[in-house]
Amino acid sequence: MTRKHTTHSLVSPRLETFFLSPTRAAELVRRTGVVETMRGMALALEEDFGRWQEFEKSARTANHSPHGVIELMPVSDHREYAFKYVNGHPINTRSGLPTVMAFGALASVDTGMPEFISELTLTTALRTAATSAMVARRLARPDSRTMALIGNGAQSEFQALAFHGLLGIRQLRLYDVDPAATRKLAANLAPYGLDVVCCDSTDDALRGADIVTTVTADKAYATILAGHQVMPGMHINAVGGDCPGKTELAAEVLRRGRVFVEYEPQTRIEGDLQQMPADFEVTEFWRVLRGEAPGRTGDAQITVFDSVGFALEDYSALRYMRALATAAGMLERLELIPELADPKNLFALLRQSAPAAAGVRAAVAA
Ligand SMILES: NC(=O)c1ccc[n+]([C@@H]2O[C@H](COP(=O)([O-])OP(=O)(O)OC[C@H]3O[C@@H](n4cnc5c(N)ncnc54)[C@H](O)[C@@H]3O)[C@@H](O)[C@H]2O)c1
């Protein structure tokens, strides 16, 4: 019997990993424009949410500590595997570190070879805001022009600009328990021609709001928004309640609205939904996108997006940023996987590196 060789076994796989650093990612976003970047990312997200069934999905794996959480978020389709490492430590800003820090990768499903590694701290803020805008375009009233933005930290500019650029929000009403955060947000938004109002309470920020975005950080069952504060017709974009023991919305807010989620098994554990009974009805957003479930059905209806951040969004963001960076020639080569003449002889790598290793020993001894 003649043996057939597949093309795959004859071609030696490329061992190239490309890297996008935060400095280059920021330069790319500056060149593209922050709103244009999020517009492009929202299109990539729609494309991927539209082929939801093609992805192997799971809730993320979380390791909790008293002050925070570290999460791994995997997803794959038939071609590429993506993962993100991300933390959430609300206490960090007190010691000069961000609450959220992240990086991630795309790998070939055929070989497992990691082909792209990227910063995802900036990219997470872009993808979270692009996701919020994608969802709000289907759920918020089309005449929405005013948004309350509660929580004015690292994510907030991106949320503000995504809703301005992709939904037509003109007035933003800002509130944070830390007035310096609100001043920082107002200053960063100054060049964008928005009507920005700094408020001294959540109630003040909610005045006339069509959309309410909550993006606060506190590892607690917080009540940023109570049931009586929500008005008919509002769309709630709840971004900050995203891990067990960390919520922003009173249960009454969820009961008063129709609730939309990214991936139900994950949101049941992590979202504001964690407060509700297991049979509380929610709709996964991809079904609205594909016309399989209704979005908003009336002007007086209250809609709630209980956002926690799902791995598919990072897959979309990674592939979108890689495409932008490739086109701009801004990817760097990263030496990550060793090149071997004989893939079964990993040990040979130690012989090749012998002179360098001796050099290290000499340096340590000196
Ligand atoms: N859903 C997602 O996909 C997603 C993605 C990224 C971040 N997040 C979450 O969003 C939240 C914000 O992230 P960040 O990077 O902007 O954090 P950050 O620490 O930079 O900012 C959070 C802000 O919330 C304010 N705040 C805390 N409690 C408040 C309250 N009761 N009322 C008003 N303001 C309050 C803080 O003063 C701070 O300015 C975090 O909880 C983070 O885990 C969610």
Ligand as a Chemical Component Dictionary entry (heavy atoms), coordinates in Angstrom:
data_LIG
# 
_chem_comp.id                   LIG 
_chem_comp.type                 NON-POLYMER 
_chem_comp.pdbx_formal_charge   0 
_chem_comp.three_letter_code    LIG 
# 
loop_
_chem_comp_atom.comp_id 
_chem_comp_atom.atom_id 
_chem_comp_atom.alt_atom_id 
_chem_comp_atom.type_symbol 
_chem_comp_atom.charge 
_chem_comp_atom.model_Cartn_x 
_chem_comp_atom.model_Cartn_y 
_chem_comp_atom.model_Cartn_z 
_chem_comp_atom.pdbx_ordinal 
LIG N1  N1  N 0  -16.917 44.219 31.234 1  
LIG C1  C1  C 0  -15.728 44.272 30.704 2  
LIG O1  O1  O 0  -15.484 43.740 29.629 3  
LIG C2  C2  C 0  -14.645 45.042 31.414 4  
LIG C3  C3  C 0  -13.451 45.351 30.746 5  
LIG C4  C4  C 0  -12.491 46.128 31.403 6  
LIG C5  C5  C 0  -12.731 46.569 32.715 7  
LIG N2  N2  N 1  -13.900 46.192 33.336 8  
LIG C6  C6  C 0  -14.191 46.652 34.691 9  
LIG O2  O2  O 0  -14.482 48.033 34.627 10 
LIG C7  C7  C 0  -14.223 48.637 35.892 11 
LIG C8  C8  C 0  -13.452 49.927 35.699 12 
LIG O3  O3  O 0  -12.156 49.637 35.205 13 
LIG P1  P1  P 0  -11.057 50.783 35.125 14 
LIG O4  O4  O 0  -9.895  50.175 34.433 15 
LIG O5  O5  O -1 -11.682 52.026 34.574 16 
LIG O6  O6  O 0  -10.762 50.989 36.685 17 
LIG P2  P2  P 0  -10.190 52.295 37.416 18 
LIG O7  O7  O 0  -9.777  51.808 38.761 19 
LIG O8  O8  O 0  -9.197  52.979 36.565 20 
LIG O9  O9  O 0  -11.469 53.260 37.541 21 
LIG C9  C9  C 0  -12.590 52.947 38.321 22 
LIG C10 C10 C 0  -13.212 54.226 38.862 23 
LIG O10 O10 O 0  -14.416 53.869 39.566 24 
LIG C11 C11 C 0  -14.546 54.810 40.611 25 
LIG N3  N3  N 0  -15.519 54.333 41.594 26 
LIG C12 C12 C 0  -15.388 53.322 42.476 27 
LIG N4  N4  N 0  -16.524 53.191 43.205 28 
LIG C13 C13 C 0  -17.384 54.145 42.748 29 
LIG C14 C14 C 0  -18.705 54.506 43.093 30 
LIG N5  N5  N 0  -19.376 53.896 44.077 31 
LIG N6  N6  N 0  -19.305 55.513 42.408 32 
LIG C15 C15 C 0  -18.625 56.175 41.418 33 
LIG N7  N7  N 0  -17.359 55.873 41.062 34 
LIG C16 C16 C 0  -16.750 54.862 41.710 35 
LIG C17 C17 C 0  -13.127 54.950 41.145 36 
LIG O11 O11 O 0  -12.949 56.123 41.916 37 
LIG C18 C18 C 0  -12.314 54.961 39.856 38 
LIG O12 O12 O 0  -12.063 56.273 39.391 39 
LIG C19 C19 C 0  -13.449 47.586 36.695 40 
LIG O13 O13 O 0  -14.345 47.019 37.625 41 
LIG C20 C20 C 0  -13.032 46.557 35.676 42 
LIG O14 O14 O 0  -12.900 45.270 36.225 43 
LIG C21 C21 C 0  -14.846 45.461 32.707 44 
# 
loop_
_chem_comp_bond.comp_id 
_chem_comp_bond.atom_id_1 
_chem_comp_bond.atom_id_2 
_chem_comp_bond.value_order 
_chem_comp_bond.pdbx_ordinal 
LIG N1  C1  SING 1  
LIG C1  O1  DOUB 2  
LIG C1  C2  SING 3  
LIG C2  C3  SING 4  
LIG C2  C21 DOUB 5  
LIG C3  C4  DOUB 6  
LIG C4  C5  SING 7  
LIG C5  N2  DOUB 8  
LIG N2  C6  SING 9  
LIG N2  C21 SING 10 
LIG C6  O2  SING 11 
LIG C6  C20 SING 12 
LIG O2  C7  SING 13 
LIG C7  C8  SING 14 
LIG C7  C19 SING 15 
LIG C8  O3  SING 16 
LIG O3  P1  SING 17 
LIG P1  O4  DOUB 18 
LIG P1  O5  SING 19 
LIG P1  O6  SING 20 
LIG O6  P2  SING 21 
LIG P2  O7  DOUB 22 
LIG P2  O8  SING 23 
LIG P2  O9  SING 24 
LIG O9  C9  SING 25 
LIG C9  C10 SING 26 
LIG C10 O10 SING 27 
LIG C10 C18 SING 28 
LIG O10 C11 SING 29 
LIG C11 N3  SING 30 
LIG C11 C17 SING 31 
LIG N3  C12 SING 32 
LIG N3  C16 SING 33 
LIG C12 N4  DOUB 34 
LIG N4  C13 SING 35 
LIG C13 C14 SING 36 
LIG C13 C16 DOUB 37 
LIG C14 N5  SING 38 
LIG C14 N6  DOUB 39 
LIG N6  C15 SING 40 
LIG C15 N7  DOUB 41 
LIG N7  C16 SING 42 
LIG C17 O11 SING 43 
LIG C17 C18 SING 44 
LIG C18 O12 SING 45 
LIG C19 O13 SING 46 
LIG C19 C20 SING 47 
LIG C20 O14 SING 48 
# 
